[in-house]
Amino acid sequence: MRPAILNPLFAEVTALKGVGPALAKPLDRLGLERVVDVAFHLPSGWIDRLPREELDVADAGRIIAITLTPRDYRTSTGRGPTRVQATDAKGNYVSLVYFGGSSGWVKKLLPLNEPRRVSGKLESYGETLQIIHPDLGEPDEPFREREAIYPLSEGMTSRRLAGFAAQAIERAPDLPEWIDPSLKAKRGWPDWRDALARIHADPADKMARERLAYDEIFANQLAMTLVRADTRKRRGRALVGDHRLRDQLRLPYSPTGAQSRSIAEIEGDLAQTAPMLRLLQGDVGSGKTLVAAMSLLIAVEAGAQGAMLAPTEILARQHYETLRKLLSGVDVTIAVLTGRDKGRAREATLMALASGEIDILVGTHAIFQEAVGYRDLALVVVDEQHRFGVAERMMLQAKGKAPPHLLAMTATPIPRTLTLAQYGEMDVSRLDEMPPGREPIETRVVSEDRVDEVVNAIGRHISDGGQAYWVCPLVEESEKSDLAAAEMRAESLRARFGDKIGVVHGRMKPPEKDAVMEAFAGNRLSVLVATTVIEVGVDVPNATLIVIEHADRFGLAQLHQLRGRVGRGGGLSRCLLLRGSALSETSRARLALMRETNDGFRIAEEDLRLRGGGELLGTRQSGEVTFRLALPEMLSDLLHCAQDDARLLIDRDGGLEGPRGQAARIALYLFDRDAGVALLRSG
């Protein structure tokens, strides 16, 4: 149970004064459902204002705060701006400029001859000074010299969010200290509550931000330490295969060194009574499925059953077909179970699973529902690990006679620092070689003003029997614009190519989306226009061309994941990156690297370096949970320190039962890492 001291922070966001149903919606779009979410919604930057008594052309280009008195209104005909001529205390003139709407509301805001406190960017416009759309305050109410800027959604302002954050901090209690005292003193960090107040007051406060980042990383590492310790102490069952099934496998190629090494590591883990907890990282096309298949065969050779869990229905059925073909000459029974299966077919699968007739079951979350029983489940393979939390993992563990071994897989190459941060409780195997004969994808960067040439190239490609993807970006942080971009592109292509064009986007219902994807997989559609929903889980060998529109808006690793949708059959595949005309240096470096290499691990490391605190690895689109307070570039500095501190707490300071441990228990709940506490209770 969550400690009572945290209850004020875990109240719903509507507990804050001024948050009614209307304002709860933009807060919800930002993921701010509880008071603690508002407290942890840290500023992304700040505005520095220069307090001034009089206007000075030398301040042009800077944000100033000054008392001005409106003297005259100048309105334009048509859609022109409204200008308010105002003077400072010395009689110097400045023009306050407002665009849009009638001049009436401007006159109400700024009555003539009534002094107002004004803030905005001073600009030199010809012979005059001007401020466009200034912020207004009362004469006796000075603006803050430094004002926090927050990530926003439509209907929310930074000033209003700052007010809600101030309320959230008022509700925050003083909490006992969970950091080792000598470490806190060495780093010069403030107390937790003080750090929270300081970062909202001054977003440039390095010590406050570092302290909060450390707290989140520490809670994460402590939870992982507890999960790992719990796994190690539980007695599972050793799975030792006799090679009778693996020897029946007839591969047209030899496994890569990385595949052989990973299979050996997994075989060693399976032979132990402590349940395996291993992450298999493999770039797109590196051969994770073969490693998973060999692992499942070891479990079946040992007289047990295996299950393979996928995040979507289409990916589950894809895995089933791949395994069925790969193991076609092997004496093993494979079945698939998803939410689509109903009636007698479902009942027959469940009975065969319970009796042990099915050796390997592939499916979605449906395979760990209460009605699904196994004769002897001993190994679970989870694809796209980040889609499944600790709760789902524990449900799966309850399906075996003893806790099953777990092999988690991800196709997203993750920098080593982030692997430690996100999967620190797991052993890690890396597939860093490509199977022989797999050709690199040819990547070109094309200016968006040549889009007509690209459309012509699509026409030639589909005339030759090929298929193609056309990916549209998330234009803004809104599903509507995401949808509009895909629909508009699909319409323009349909005007040229007719009904050979399909479209998928995130707002479609799953059965509708699956139907379009299946039509594309069956070659009934020639071009699939999509948002980033195709990033994971589509395997169409005949699709050998992908166009990524506004590629400069995507992260490096996400571009790499999207590019991996092609190159799945024989022969050459191509990726065309359509770029905008105004490129930042970061975007230019990103696209150059995509042209240069197909190595996902190198791309992931470079993504971390280039993007820093930005939206890392396309995680928002892929659903992966990241840190809220710890910026990616802080991980390399703080991660090992947090690991050492967590181990010190467990080994020297009495774990969660000692005085510091009781404080750390609060931290686990505060940062939503309390699954570690749940494991202690269940153990």
Disulfide bonds with the S-S distance in Angstrom:
none
